[in-house]
Amino acid sequence: MDERLTGLSRVLGEHLESVPFVCSPPAVVEQLDQVHVIVQQVAALQLALVRQADALGIPAAQGATSTAAWLRGRYRISPGAATKQVKLAKMLDADCPATAETLAAGAVNVDQAWSIAKAVAGLPSEHRIQADKHLVEQAAEFGAVELTSLGERILEVVAPAETEAKALAALERAEERAYVGRELRLSEIPGEGRVRVTGWLDREAAAIVTAALDPLCAPRGGGADDVRTPGQRRADALVEVCRLAQACTKLPDNGGDRPQVVVTVSYDTLRDRVGAATLDDGQLLSAAAARRLACDAAILPAVLDGAGQVLDVGRQQRLFPAAIRRALVLRDNGCAFPDCDRPARWCEGHHVIHWADGGPTNRDNAVLLCGHHHRLIHHSDWRVSINPTDGHPDFTPPAHIDPQQQPRRNRYHRRE
């Protein structure tokens, strides 16, 4: 038996026998502090020995199926405690040198070390050492529970750019899933004289619908109390919007104003198409969605500089006024994308050079696109340009569709 450990055991035993049954409060607190440090140091030594026993293959040599099983049988501890010892011993040795050193000094406790080790183990290998150091510093102020919460966000501290990139990628994937999963159902309930309206919209579409409905959802004035429920007001607003659309038969052709949606976005995000924008209700949109919304819908983009100060609040002059829209309808007759048969009333104007990139709002920088192809232009390698010879739009396909990338035109509407 190691003489140093034997001596430590003897000293502790003697001290335990000499502890009086009545101590002054300061003496009790002082001794508790000292014992706490010693317990953590002993735990660090125990973990080091567990790690060594595992590395030497001692449990297997003694017939155990695992190191945890060997600890459980030899020391009659619970399976959970045995497994935790083995895991913590390995994690401290592999990725947490700062935690191991601090535990050996008694400056962190085993529960804190466990929280740190679990957080570090879930990180890419290149960030583990830095995360270990940061969380050990936080352990001077926070306990195991708080360290677990901090560990869930540790990548934001040690690799903020990577964290933001992952978050933006996740946002774009979520937007794509939401768009693919969009649907609207009108299901008549037999014998009840009503129709159930259900469906799903992506966040971008929902922002447009909400902006259209909200002004009509307010309680009616005129002196009388509006006894409609909020749900009834929303239902009435939806019907009213549809009535207005039916009444304004020339709305798609004369560029009638659409309800406004406010999108807060940094200039770099709008220009470089990297980052996220914020709707006026705090919901996030990808840069691509913000550019697409701002292209033709009555969006007011609040453009910020790097310090978060407003550079410009967009005006609707960037929208296509009635005269230009009529000229687009006369030229394109419908969606200008090759082979698309969508009529002009289903289309919206698209800036060939985005207005955020300095593109003018005029006929020579515009093309009519249906919603599907408007989204495709923003999300794919298709390119659109205005032919300088005859002023009509040409669409250049990606190389995987046409290796020669020959420009294409819509012949459906022009009947050439």
Secondary structure, 3 states (H helix, E strand, C coil): CCHHHHHHHHHHHHHHHHCCCCCCHHHHHHHHHHHHHHHHHHHHHHHHHHHHHHHHCHHHHCCCCCHHHHHHHHHCCCHHHHHHHHHHHHHHHHHCHHHHHHHHCCCCCHHHHHHHHHHHHCCCHHHHHHHHHHHHHHCCCCCHHHHHHHHHCHHHHHCHHHHHHHHHHHHHHHHHHHHHCCEEEEEEECCCCEEEEEEECCHHHHHHHHHHHHHHHCCCCCCCCCCCCHHHHHHHHHHHHHHHHHHCCCHHHHCCCCCCEEEEEEHHHHHHCCCEEEECCCCEEEHHHHHHHHHHCCEEEEEECCCCCEEEECCHHHCCCHHHHHHHHHHHCECCCCCCCCEHHHEEEEECCCHHHCCCCCHHHEEEEEHHHHHHHHHCCCEEEECCCCCCEEEECCCCCCCCCCCECCCCCCCC
